[in-house]
Amino acid sequence: ADDITIGDILRTTEGNIAPVSCLETDTNTCSRAAECLTLPFWQGLYKVINEYLDTTTLADLLANKCENAMDMSLYI
């Protein structure tokens, strides 16, 4: 559990977790990528998502030690 990240689990069960389809592969093949005003935003979001998911392990989740996660007790 210490070596399994939440990112590993999600990518295995859900496939690619890119926020937009043009980031689903290593090479962006979108013909409008050079002119896309929102691409840097999506790239940044994708980076943050991956960093968060890849630094949280299954052991962290089970021990309820997700330091950056919202306190869900506020919603119960």
Secondary structure, 3 states (H helix, E strand, C coil): CCCCEHHHHHHHHHCCCCCCHHHCCCCCCCCCHHHCCCHHHHHHHHHHHHHHHHCCEHHHHHCCCCCCCCCHHHHC
